[in-house]
């Protein structure tokens, strides 16, 4: 009986975020006219193809750094600069490949610098990435002089000819990250270093390199998001990523990411990203006035994180009880 | 030690990044008044036969240096500086609409006070501590665009288009052009920002005056193109009978236009908005945006300098001056676009 109860609790805890997502989906489907219905799937298709891919990437970038016990507060600025540099190259050369490569290199380079500041110089992740956020924002302003770049139709056509491109790319990046962090020795080492950096070092793992690679990976993900954003919007703007860092953080937390290193799961980005976009979209459909939406979203985030922590405690209590019984 | 040195370097880089936004300006430009003038509640036809600004220093504080509206204002200030023969320092926060940064910029600039400030506050009340410091120094202030609402501080004159009238005029004109019946949605800027609130009141008053029009929804997009695109995509799935989208600024109109294009409804739904830019003119030409009223950053800046000229010449100034707004639609867009092509 105790075993069954444990299994149920364990199942609920593991699937709690999916349960939240399904509940939100059901609530919005039942209580609104056009959120989703038989023969009326255009809204959900739109969420999946146009909004979710970006939220998933934002959450993923943040989660990768949180696995190492860090955080990347420069992710929004990184998206801005990588997209802007890509757009500049597109403007001057008209070569889409050159633009994409430039954007990716810029994103990865910023990630590597973050990693070096944290791993070698020893700056706390918050200080290093927050400073980087300011530096990059300032750099974009200087480069752009406040102006925007638009009109790269050839580049946009690569991503917009088929509506599923954004989702396909973001899922591909997610699967790649999942494979790296869940199925390889590198991933196991990263979790080990995140959970206990000193033990990692003592056991011969190059923890500094692990940290640098995590921030580089986050930079790569940010750059991919930036490249997709300008394809979606048709313009590169110096303010593009201003609100993305907090959005990334929120999606990561809802996806189950933890400030304690070595705990966050890459696939949490998928669920966290989906919960955020379903919530944003559903609140509009259910008729919550625009000015109340930030409040409602904040509330849902707090409730989601609170419930998760509560379930974790229940699980620990349960485990403890069972151990005592078996003794 | 290494950590300390690097921390100092990082802080220095941040300071440089911030300083990159406050720049001394010397440039030129020209203007061509096209478009149809609509409102001027209080005449901005100010006498500038005497130039009292020559040799003076004017600090112009803007809300940001990343939004096209404020870039346009900065460019106009640079041009006017050259025209009047005065030194113009354009200051703007790195984080758009950051009240804290605006206060910091003013405090730093007071170490070497200018002869006059032209101030566009990001926050009507939040800017008060900095205004108090300027008042203490006795430097005159022309408040532009967003009114300083704290009555315990003082400024010499307020210059803006009437935001209520702007919202009202835009929706009224759109209804006149589209017809007496329809359904609309509003893409709202930033909740709590006085400019957007006034526009909203004006627009709603215009909708209320036309019984055949129904305002279906109003959703926030924070003046952001990406958010506006996502919000518009959602509204398109929620309502299948939208006739008009009222976007409170041009950035959000561009996002809404992109959403309409992707859904193939750009010919069925009319987008009307405020502000103008080269890109908005392009979209009007292409038929993706129906019309806009330009509250013309250059016009507000121009009137601001005229008022500054009166103040430094110790002439009498009115409490408020309203700058003009300009209708831009398919009839005059080619001509109007020239202003932004320069």
Boltz contact constraints between the chains, C-beta under 6 A:
constraints:
  - contact:
      token1: [A, 34]
      token2: [B, 237]
      max_distance: 6.0
  - contact:
      token1: [A, 34]
      token2: [B, 238]
      max_distance: 6.0
  - contact:
      token1: [A, 42]
      token2: [B, 237]
      max_distance: 6.0
  - contact:
      token1: [A, 43]
      token2: [B, 237]
      max_distance: 6.0
  - contact:
      token1: [A, 46]
      token2: [B, 233]
      max_distance: 6.0
  - contact:
      token1: [A, 46]
      token2: [B, 237]
      max_distance: 6.0
  - contact:
      token1: [A, 50]
      token2: [B, 233]
      max_distance: 6.0
  - contact:
      token1: [A, 51]
      token2: [B, 230]
      max_distance: 6.0
  - contact:
      token1: [A, 121]
      token2: [B, 3]
      max_distance: 6.0
  - contact:
      token1: [A, 121]
      token2: [B, 6]
      max_distance: 6.0
  - contact:
      token1: [A, 122]
      token2: [B, 3]
      max_distance: 6.0
  - contact:
      token1: [A, 131]
      token2: [B, 10]
      max_distance: 6.0
  - contact:
      token1: [A, 134]
      token2: [B, 14]
      max_distance: 6.0
  - contact:
      token1: [A, 134]
      token2: [B, 17]
      max_distance: 6.0
  - contact:
      token1: [A, 135]
      token2: [B, 13]
      max_distance: 6.0
  - contact:
      token1: [A, 135]
      token2: [B, 17]
      max_distance: 6.0
  - contact:
      token1: [A, 137]
      token2: [B, 94]
      max_distance: 6.0
  - contact:
      token1: [A, 138]
      token2: [B, 17]
      max_distance: 6.0
  - contact:
      token1: [A, 138]
      token2: [B, 20]
      max_distance: 6.0
  - contact:
      token1: [A, 138]
      token2: [B, 94]
      max_distance: 6.0
  - contact:
      token1: [A, 141]
      token2: [B, 20]
      max_distance: 6.0
  - contact:
      token1: [A, 142]
      token2: [B, 20]
      max_distance: 6.0
  - contact:
      token1: [A, 146]
      token2: [B, 65]
      max_distance: 6.0
  - contact:
      token1: [A, 146]
      token2: [B, 66]
      max_distance: 6.0
  - contact:
      token1: [A, 146]
      token2: [B, 71]
      max_distance: 6.0
  - contact:
      token1: [A, 150]
      token2: [B, 279]
      max_distance: 6.0
  - contact:
      token1: [A, 233]
      token2: [B, 225]
      max_distance: 6.0
  - contact:
      token1: [A, 233]
      token2: [B, 226]
      max_distance: 6.0
  - contact:
      token1: [A, 238]
      token2: [B, 66]
      max_distance: 6.0
  - contact:
      token1: [A, 239]
      token2: [B, 66]
      max_distance: 6.0
  - contact:
      token1: [A, 239]
      token2: [B, 96]
      max_distance: 6.0
  - contact:
      token1: [A, 281]
      token2: [B, 234]
      max_distance: 6.0
  - contact:
      token1: [A, 284]
      token2: [B, 219]
      max_distance: 6.0
  - contact:
      token1: [A, 284]
      token2: [B, 234]
      max_distance: 6.0
  - contact:
      token1: [A, 285]
      token2: [B, 238]
      max_distance: 6.0
  - contact:
      token1: [A, 290]
      token2: [B, 188]
      max_distance: 6.0
  - contact:
      token1: [A, 290]
      token2: [B, 218]
      max_distance: 6.0
  - contact:
      token1: [A, 290]
      token2: [B, 219]
      max_distance: 6.0
  - contact:
      token1: [A, 290]
      token2: [B, 220]
      max_distance: 6.0
  - contact:
      token1: [A, 291]
      token2: [B, 191]
      max_distance: 6.0
